[in-house]
Amino acid sequence: MELLCVLGALCVLYFVFQLIRFLRADADLTLLWAELLGHSPESKLSGNVVWVTGASSGIGEELSYQLAKLGSRLVLSARRENELLKVKQKCLEISNLEDKDILIVPLDLTNASTHEAATENVLKHFGQIDVLVNNGGRSQRSLCMETDLDVYRALLEVNYVGTVSLTKHVLQHMVQRKKGKVISISSVTGFIGVPLSSGYAASKHALQGFLNSLRVELGSYPDITISIVCPGPVQSKIVENAYTEKIEKSAPTTDQSSKMPTERCARLILITIANNLYETWIAEQPFLAICYLWQYTPTWAWWLTGKIGARRIQNFKRGVDADSSYFTKKIN
Ligand SMILES: NC(=O)c1ccc[n+]([C@@H]2O[C@H](COP(=O)([O-])OP(=O)(O)OC[C@H]3O[C@@H](n4cnc5c(N)ncnc54)[C@H](OP(=O)(O)O)[C@@H]3O)[C@@H](O)[C@H]2O)c1
């Protein structure tokens, strides 16, 4: 009887502990366990050749700084070479890396015909690619019924087709070596539905379907790992660079203060890489709780998403910043 009481008390303590952890969490609990008890990025990524796309801004830029500090050799890609040069300069200033340890490879994800040459260029310089971080991408802020079909095509080209193309080229090398890591930055919209982002969500859903299937196809290569990272709102230029109703129309700037700091997101991505985690969610509450609802109780998730989504659309139509007013009903 006494033993049962002790066991019961231990169970209650365990659940209270897990509840407190969950309420304070800014990532899924598997990732947070890996942060506490798993491999550190310092022990796994130093000296690796890591190719980061979308390195000219936001999450990719911050990842490059943190990787440089770890001593990873870097390949920095994006379309804007001048921005990449600035990122390279800062990487050199904050690390012990030398000029030859950081290669700039300007690359447009939507121009797939250039991806093979870019990969050969990297292999010629470093002789190997240990990690590919598929981070480059663009978001969307517009309602489906008001958005041109061209915007849907463009979102698929950059977020999905471009990533598939580069991954296929780099994988040829990894398969020959029987070793490598491919990490792709998807989004929580890669598995949940979000208004104003129907094309973006579709492109990230497509990406996740591709990567999950690819992981199974590569089952006979245990040292090649495919990881998917799903961030919620993170401070970056993602909203101002987002597609809107028309290809050429830009989105307004938004308040970033309520979003996760870029540094924290980048650190959690590095922990995902170091621990070969298949899929991680990086989001503060209440977004993290919504991810869990979508995964385990979809009926409740649909109900809640409908309520929050209606407010988001209402705020968007009134011209209120839809990204900093998810849970706000009336803003005048
Ligand atoms: N920030 C968030 O809240 C959030 C949430 C979930 C997921 N994500 C994902 O995180 C990734 C990084 O986004 P971010 O938040 O850091 O946004 P960001 O600051 O706008 O950075 C996007 C990066 O992608 C590059 N890029 C855009 N179009 C490209 C193209 N056609 N070819 C090559 N590179 C291209 C940009 O460089 P150039 O313009 O120089 O080409 C830039 O370096 C994206 O995949 C995004 O979907 C972000």
PDBQT file of the ligand as one rigid body, heavy atoms in Angstrom, charges set to zero:
ROOT
HETATM    1  N1  LIG A 401      11.020  33.994 -39.557  1.00  0.00    +0.000 N 
HETATM    2  C1  LIG A 401       9.976  33.212 -39.358  1.00  0.00    +0.000 C 
HETATM    3  O1  LIG A 401       9.048  33.569 -38.626  1.00  0.00    +0.000 OA
HETATM    4  C2  LIG A 401       9.930  31.850 -40.001  1.00  0.00    +0.000 A 
HETATM    5  C3  LIG A 401       8.991  30.939 -39.525  1.00  0.00    +0.000 A 
HETATM    6  C4  LIG A 401       8.922  29.691 -40.101  1.00  0.00    +0.000 A 
HETATM    7  C5  LIG A 401       9.795  29.343 -41.106  1.00  0.00    +0.000 A 
HETATM    8  N2  LIG A 401      10.707  30.231 -41.562  1.00  0.00    +0.000 N 
HETATM    9  C6  LIG A 401      11.590  29.819 -42.657  1.00  0.00    +0.000 C 
HETATM   10  O2  LIG A 401      12.908  30.166 -42.348  1.00  0.00    +0.000 OA
HETATM   11  C7  LIG A 401      13.658  30.334 -43.548  1.00  0.00    +0.000 C 
HETATM   12  C8  LIG A 401      14.487  31.615 -43.452  1.00  0.00    +0.000 C 
HETATM   13  O3  LIG A 401      13.621  32.727 -43.437  1.00  0.00    +0.000 OA
HETATM   14  P1  LIG A 401      13.905  34.040 -42.565  1.00  0.00    +0.000 P 
HETATM   15  O4  LIG A 401      12.870  34.096 -41.546  1.00  0.00    +0.000 OA
HETATM   16  O5  LIG A 401      15.301  34.121 -42.153  1.00  0.00    +0.000 OA
HETATM   17  O6  LIG A 401      13.548  35.164 -43.652  1.00  0.00    +0.000 OA
HETATM   18  P2  LIG A 401      14.447  36.258 -44.398  1.00  0.00    +0.000 P 
HETATM   19  O7  LIG A 401      15.124  37.127 -43.403  1.00  0.00    +0.000 OA
HETATM   20  O8  LIG A 401      13.544  36.888 -45.390  1.00  0.00    +0.000 OA
HETATM   21  O9  LIG A 401      15.551  35.391 -45.154  1.00  0.00    +0.000 OA
HETATM   22  C9  LIG A 401      15.229  34.641 -46.291  1.00  0.00    +0.000 C 
HETATM   23  C10 LIG A 401      16.506  34.209 -46.995  1.00  0.00    +0.000 C 
HETATM   24  O10 LIG A 401      16.159  33.454 -48.157  1.00  0.00    +0.000 OA
HETATM   25  C11 LIG A 401      16.867  33.957 -49.269  1.00  0.00    +0.000 C 
HETATM   26  N3  LIG A 401      16.111  33.780 -50.511  1.00  0.00    +0.000 N 
HETATM   27  C12 LIG A 401      14.888  34.263 -50.803  1.00  0.00    +0.000 A 
HETATM   28  N4  LIG A 401      14.539  33.944 -52.062  1.00  0.00    +0.000 NA
HETATM   29  C13 LIG A 401      15.588  33.246 -52.581  1.00  0.00    +0.000 A 
HETATM   30  C14 LIG A 401      15.871  32.663 -53.842  1.00  0.00    +0.000 A 
HETATM   31  N5  LIG A 401      15.002  32.739 -54.864  1.00  0.00    +0.000 N 
HETATM   32  N6  LIG A 401      17.050  32.020 -54.023  1.00  0.00    +0.000 NA
HETATM   33  C15 LIG A 401      17.954  31.965 -53.015  1.00  0.00    +0.000 A 
HETATM   34  N7  LIG A 401      17.751  32.498 -51.789  1.00  0.00    +0.000 NA
HETATM   35  C16 LIG A 401      16.592  33.136 -51.587  1.00  0.00    +0.000 A 
HETATM   36  C17 LIG A 401      17.092  35.437 -48.958  1.00  0.00    +0.000 C 
HETATM   37  O11 LIG A 401      18.252  35.923 -49.608  1.00  0.00    +0.000 OA
HETATM   38  P3  LIG A 401      18.293  36.774 -50.973  1.00  0.00    +0.000 P 
HETATM   39  O12 LIG A 401      17.139  37.718 -50.944  1.00  0.00    +0.000 OA
HETATM   40  O13 LIG A 401      19.634  37.452 -50.914  1.00  0.00    +0.000 OA
HETATM   41  O14 LIG A 401      18.225  35.767 -52.077  1.00  0.00    +0.000 OA
HETATM   42  C18 LIG A 401      17.340  35.396 -47.460  1.00  0.00    +0.000 C 
HETATM   43  O15 LIG A 401      18.696  35.146 -47.201  1.00  0.00    +0.000 OA
HETATM   44  C19 LIG A 401      12.637  30.323 -44.684  1.00  0.00    +0.000 C 
HETATM   45  O16 LIG A 401      12.651  29.074 -45.320  1.00  0.00    +0.000 OA
HETATM   46  C20 LIG A 401      11.319  30.510 -43.973  1.00  0.00    +0.000 C 
HETATM   47  O17 LIG A 401      10.244  29.926 -44.673  1.00  0.00    +0.000 OA
HETATM   48  C21 LIG A 401      10.794  31.488 -41.033  1.00  0.00    +0.000 A 
ENDROOT
TORSDOF 0
